[in-house]
């Protein structure tokens, strides 16, 4: 190759090298620029990170300071607590405790953070700090150790050597740590002791009050029997108008005093929580009729119609407290009679049986045509010692407790009481209770031969009730309110005439029954003149069962009936006189016994059909005499009904008396209606009719 070509080649290589160098320099410059830019970005990021770290460090420092401040405040708060506080880890080692907790140990150096719970228990017993009571030290420590091992340790109260009481409440956390609180309940224990002492004093005072009331009730009722009984007897004798006024004043005042005594006794028992409800089978319809029988004289004296509308399809047998039910109904009926000047008082009973529960929800209401109650006074009347004050009822006296007692008694029976009223038209008081069903329902039936009955009654409500009773028994019933309509119906044919003497006085003598039997209902049978032909005279109010059973007497006219034999055991001569006068117009053979021994001897000798037994008598009391009579009874002779006559009327007296074998329970002062009712109820079928024999005399 020529020199020129070689130079050209060298020159070309030099130029290529220069171009490559320039390219590399450009790449290196670009890389330097990129590296410089990255270095600046990294420097900025480091600066920001340093600032963030500084901020985080500052925040951590502030948070740590806040935590320390919070811990310090919390601990200061715990230290101010007067009760003990301690914290144990899962190994039962103390982590911390406040001064109140450590103060119990009186400066023992071993009791400090890190000490085990078992050691604490050991110090408590060894140093005599805790009173272990009936447990020995070892048994007490074991009990406390086992308690703390439970997931939820139950609270326990310990007594310290100085008489203070500490209630330990321990709670285990989710990690097994234990928070322990020691509450000083010394003041509470002392307060509870004071309350127990005060309660004991109150109970002693209440027992003393109850005993005082029982004694006073007994002592008051005994002379009241003489006052009220003789007033009733004297009222039935020939008296002048002025003497009648005096007797009525005595009788009314005595009855008012007796009502007040009963109300105060009952309300004091309710307030003391000492009134318990009994559960016994009873006949509700009969119980209500007993109440109406007692209220009949007061209703008759005012010319009021007193009747019962008992649901024809409702059973009569229930299980409950018949005495308290009678008390509620007596108060309601008594109020109705008191505040009704004319018209009627009607007791209405309906019920809804539940076959699934064997219970019946009863609705019992007492309707009257009295003065009524303003709407703004209705809620007021159920309060204690409250009466509606206005010019229309200031003439009526009372304790103001009757309706309050009714409401409380119904509440005890898990029922409710209600009232509706229209001033000037009348009121309707009622209550609802649910009772267990008693025996199977047995609808009353008439004797054979009665298919068409004439009901002669001028009071529409009572006439309608009797008509429904006969219709339920499958008998045609025709209601008449006068003699002419009755006479026209008799000519068409009838099997029985049911006549209400009180609403149509003298109607029986004016009707030509043409041999049709007549059943006369009268509040006072002695006011009914003797009738010719077949008839019976019955005292009302009368239940449908009692009426239907009495009608069977019209089919039995043969035989020679004897008088009913009644034995009355009574040691008080005044009470004997009162009793004799109360039954002097009844066809009975009456004998008295002065003590329990004579009563037992009289039972052997006299063979009574009914015994009235006083409870408090010398030599042998009424309960002992009853037990002796029950032991003498034979299966052939059967059980003789024994009715208790007693002035013991406090809660529990009835149960104790009835357990001795008695059948009925009457409290003094005795009522003529109650005595006559018991005699009529237990009169044997073979005995002479009581009222009919009286008329013949």
ABEGO torsion letter per residue (X at the ends): XBAAAAAAAAAAAAAAAAAAAAAAAAAAAAAAAAAAAAAAAAAAAAAAAAAAAAAAAAAAAAAAAAAAAAAAAAAAAAAABABBBBBBBAAGBBABBBAAAAAAAGGBAABBBGBBAAAAAAAAAAAGABBAEABBAAAAAAAAAAAAABABBBBBBBBBAAGBBBBBBBBBBAAGBBBBBBBBAAAAAAAAAAAAAAAAAAAAAAAAAAAAAAAAAAAAAAAAAAAAAAAAAAAABBBBAAAAAAAAAAAAAAAAAAAAAAAAAAAAAAAAGABBBBBBBBBAAAAAAAAAAAAAAAAAAAGBBBBBBBBAABBABBBBBAAAAAAAAAAAAAAAAAABABEBBBBBBBBBBBAAAGBBBBBBBBBBABAEBBAAAAAAAABBGBBBBBAAAAABBEAGAAAAAAAAAAAAAGBBBBBBBBBGAEBBBBBBBBBBBBBBBBBBBBBBGBABBBBBBABAAAAAAAAAAAAAAGBBBBBBABAAAAAAAAAAEBABBBBBAAABBGAAAABBAGGBBBBBBBABAAABBBBBEBBBBBBOBBBAAAAAAAAAAAABABEBBBBBBBBBBBABAAAAAAAAAAAAABBBBBBBBABAAAAAAAAAAAGBABBBBBABBBGBBAAAAAAAAAAABBAAAEBBBBBBBBABABBGAAAAAAAAGBABBBBOBBBAAAAAAAAAAABBAABBBAAAAAAAX
